[in-house]
Every structure is written in C-alpha cells, then in structure tokens.
C-alpha cells in the first residue's frame, strides 16, 4: 500500500512539474509575441527590456483571480469584516494626522472626507497594506491567461506608456495581485486618466498621501460622485415584486424607476419616506446567484446614483455596500 501511495505521489508531482514547465515555456513564447505588441504601441525596446524581459509567470495570481471574496462571502460577512470599529478608529487617527490636506482636497474636489477614508480603509487598510506582488509580472500573467486577456493586455500597455513617459517609476511597482497600485489601488488606466501630481514634484506617487488623496478625489469627482447625496438604503421586500427588478450583477443596475414606483413592493416600515420620491433608483439583492442557498429577496437594498459611481471604482455589489457603510460610520466620528 505504501508503495502504491508513493507511486501516486510521484506521478502527481511529475505531472504538476511537467504542467508548470509547459506553462512557463508558453509564457516565454507569449513574452516574445507581446514584445511585438508593445513596440507597435510606441513602447521602446529599452522600456520593454527594463520591464517585461524579466517578468515571471505567477501561478498564485491565477488562484487569486478565480477565488475572490466578492464571489463567495455573503453580504453581512463581507461588510462586517471591512467596516469594524477598529477600522473606524484607524481612519480617525489618519484623518487627525492629515486634517489640513484631507480638508483641502474635500473642499477642492467636492468629495466627502468620509468617502475617501472609507475607500482607503477598505482598499489598503489606510496604506498599511498596499500589496507586495510584482505588478509587472502580475499583469503579464493575467494578460497571458485567457480569462480576461484583452483587459489586462490593455492595462499592461498603459503601464508601459506611463513608465516610458517617466510618470511612474517602474522600480516602485509592487501592489495587488491584479495590478493595482498605491494607497487607493489604482489600475494603470486609472493612473493615466485621473492621477494627479498634487505636490508638483514632477512625479505621481500614489504611496504618498498628498498625491493619493487628491488623485482619489479627482477620480471620484470625474466619474460622477455627488457630495451629500445618498448611496443606499436597506429595505425589506414584499413577495409581490417582479424578479426583473432584482439586480444581482454589478455590471449595470437595470430596470430603475422613480422611488415612489417601488413603494408597493417595499414593506411599510422599511420605506424611505424622507427621500425625494421622484429620484431614480434601482434594487439590488447581492447574495442571490452568488451565495449558496441565498434567499431570493434578502438582503435587499435601494441604490442611488452615488452607489453606481462606486461600482465604476470596483464592480462588486458588496464592495459598494461596504464602502458606503464605512463612510456612514465615519460621518458619526469625524
């Protein structure tokens, strides 16, 4: 029996090693092909050699991509983990140390300090965990992988252009497994479109509070955040609501209606009478279709335009709810 078990283990290790060897070989072939793509996008050979030549295939990146918490944690668990009192206390401490900067950014970009702190707290625990992955290798791995190759190839090309133009220092590129960087976890396209050199030192440093807060606020402002407008309201639904109104995907909130049109589907004690009844809203049931054995109508939330702005930041229904929840907790503390 021991000999059989040893044989099985030996065969498994051989197959795993052989498979990994094949992937590495294919990855090296991909790099040669990608070089042609990079050069055709006005990336110099010097920049390519500095950045891509020594990148490695990272199998853990693929594991993380297939097993994200947004895909398996229920809403209650997801929110509780990310909006704890400890997190609120840490955010308050950070604010007190940077009160002049954050207040200035809030006034200039018309984005609440509570929202900026909520995003920074959830993304990187207020800059204490920005990720240690080699971003260039991460993006190369995800570009090589077939699941979302086109998206990550575009991100990688954008990053190379930022390096080519000296807007980003390639030596500083360590962050998340998905290629996000800095205190607010900006993807390369977000850096390119919204990041600001707020302290005018000729370098965009998103691991510096000055550039990071201004860039985050600029991004939120440009994608449509409206200061002091609502984000979501938790509700309880009646059984008579047509399923077409129940959004379970973060890609787009569909079948929106005026708030007053949904009144007949919401239990009286949970209907937000204090809000503008003509405002356009949608309904989400974030656990349905993702969490095993989830109830069809619980939990449920009315979501507003600001919530959809957060979805542009991160296409996750739970992420949006967690950010808005933490934002509201900060409002009671700052």
Protein Blocks (a to p, Z undefined) as FASTA:
>chain_A
ZZmmmmmmmmmmmmmmmmmmmmmmmmmmmmmmmmmmmmmnopafklmmmmmmmpccdfkl
mmmmmmcfklmpcfklmmmmmmcfklmmmmmmmmmmmmmmmmmmmmmnopafklmmmmmm
mmnonoiagojadfklmmmmmmmpmklmmmmmmmmmmmmmmmmnopacfklmgcdfnopa
cjkopafklmmmmpccfkonopacfkbfklmmmmmmmmmmmnopaehiafbdcddddfkl
cfklmcfbfkbcghiacfklmmmmpcfklpcfkbcfkbccddddfkgokaghiafkbccd
dddfklmmmmmmpgcfklmmmmmmmmmmmmmmZZ
